[in-house]
Amino acid sequence: MGIAERAWAERALFLDNYQLTMAQLYFRHGIHESTAQFEHFTRSCPNYGNHQAGYCIAAGLEWLLDWMDEASITDADIEALRSQRTATGEQLFDDDFLSWLRANGSFDSLSLRAVPEGRVVHPNAPLTIVQGPLAIAQLLETSLLNHLNFQTLIATKASRMVEAARGRPVLEFGLRRSPEHAASAATRAALIGGADFSSNTGISKVLGVPPKGTHAHSMVQVFMALGEGELGAFRSYAKQYPDDCLLLVDTIDTLRSGVPNAITVFDELRSAGHKPVGVRLDSGDLAYLAIQSALLLDAAGHGETSITLSSGLDELSIFQILAQIDQEAPRYGLSAGQLINRLSFGVGSKLTASDGHPYLDGVYKLVALENQGEWRPAIKLSESPAKSQTPGDKDLIRVYDDRGRATADLLTVAGEELPDDFITLQHPIEHGVRRRLPNERVSAVESLLRDVYGHGKRVGEQSSLTQIRERRDRDIEKLDPGVRRLVNPHTYHVSLSPDLWDLKQRLITEARGTG
C-alpha cells in the first residue's frame, strides 16, 4: 500500500463500517435526514493504576475540523462501498443509498458546539455536541472519537507531568515509541497539555515551537569506536554547537567519566567565549545523580548549567525525584530549591502512549431526535446506572465559588435560566443527593460550550497554540488543589439542574414502561 492509498483511506472512509450500515438503514426507513443530536463525553478520567487523574484537558478539536473540511465522499469511495458484499454475495450497499451518499456525503450539514481546546473538562459533561441529519451525524462518530479522545488523553497526561515538575521545563521525546503517525497528534496534545518543547521536528515547526534535543549515546559510541573516547565525542559536539552544548553524560560512568569530561569541555567553551548549556542524565538514580552532578559542576565553577533528567519518566516518578531532592540535597550542602530550578525533564513513551491508561473512555451518544416535526429527547438505559447518559439538548455551565475556584460543572436544559437565590446541584445518578449553593457563595458562572462549526465552515477564529495553552493554565489555577492531586484526587462534581434531572427521570420511567 502506497502513501496515496493510505491518505485516501484516512479521508471520508476513515470510519467504522457499521456507521455506513446504520446510515443505510436510516435511509431505507426515510429518517436519514431527520435532525439528530449526539454528544461526545468521557465516562471517567484516566486511572493509571497507582495514580489517577482528577480532570482532563480538552484537545484535538482543530484537527477534527481540519479533517471535516477535507473529508467528503468521492467516486472512488462509492466504488469501494459498491464492491462490499453480504454473506450471500449480494451488494451490501444499495445503489439508491450510494447515490444519496455521493450527493450528500460531506459534513456541511452539521453544526458543532464544543468546549474549546485547552480547557479543563470532567467526566459525563459534553465536550462536543453534534447536530444535523441523522445519517451524516452518525457517520462522524468514529473520526470524532478518534481525533478527540486520543489528543485529550495525551494532553491530560502531559498536564499532570507539568504539574509534577513544579514549573520546570518538560520536553516531549516520545516520537520513536509513539503509535506511528499518531505521534504528531501526540506531540500537539503534549504541547497543549503544557509541555514546553518537543523533539518532533516537523510538527514542532508547523505549530511554531522550536524543536529541542541533545544527542544519543550512539554519538559517543561512534567516537569511542574511532579511538577518540567520550571526551573526543564531547569536544566534537561542542565544536559544532558551541552555544547549544548539552551533553549526555551516562554512556560510560556518569560521575567518574561523563560529568568530568563535560566539565573539561565546558571550561574550553567558556574560555572561547561561549556559555555551556548543561548535562543530561538518562539512567540510574536520577535524584542522587542530579545532586552529585550539581556538586561537581558547582565545584568547577559551572553552577549556572542546567541538568536535564530523562529515562522512562512519568508524573509520579518526577514527583518522587523532586521529593528525594528536597530531602537529600541539604545533606550535601545544596539548596534543594536552587537545584530544582536548574532541572528540566525529558519525557517519552510514558507520555505519548499514556502509560498505564492507553485509551480515553470517550463515547458518542444520541441525546435527541426530531420525529414528525417534534424534537424528542433520547436516552440509553444500561445495567450500570453510570452508563445512562443525560438526555436532551443542554447547556454546560461552570460554577465558581466565593474563592474563585471551580466548584462544579452544571448541566441544564438548553436555555434554562439559573434562579436568583441559589443554584441546586443534583447528583446525576443518586436520588436525593443534591446541594444548594447560595448566590452569595458564587463568584461567577461560565458557559463552556462554543459554536465551532456550521454551514460547512468554522465558526470564530482559530486559536493559536499559545492561546490554547493559556486556557489550560487559567483553568488549572482555578481547580481545587485536591482535584489536582496526582494520587487519589478529589472527585470534581458534574451535576444536573432540577429541570434536567426531572427530564431524565421521566424518560427513564417511560423507557422501562415500554421496553
Secondary structure, DSSP 8 states (H G I E B T S, - for coil): --HHHHHHHTTTT-S-HHHHHHHHHHHHTT-TTSEEEEEEEESS--B-SSSB-S-EE---HHHHHHHHHH----HHHHHHHHT-B-TTSSBSS-HHHHHHHHHH-SSTT-EEEE--TT-EE-TTS-SEEEEEEHHHHHHHHHHHHHHHHHHHHHHHHHHHHHHHTTT--EEE--GGGS-TTHHHHHHHHHHHTT--EES-HHHHHHHT--------HHHHHHHHHTT-HHHHHHHHHHHH-TTS-EEE--SS-IIIIIHHHHHHHHHHHHHTT----EEEE-SS-HHHHHHHHHHHHHHTT-TT-EEEE-SS--HHHHHHHHHHHHHHGGGGT--HHHHHTTEEEEE-HHHHTTTT--S--EEEEEEEEEETTEEEE-----SSGGG----SSEEEEEEEETTS-EEEEEEEETT----SSEEEEE-SSSTT-EEEEEGGGEEEEEE--EEEEETTEE-S----HHHHHHHHHHHHHTS-HHHH-SSS----EEEE-HHHHHHHHHHHHHHHHH-
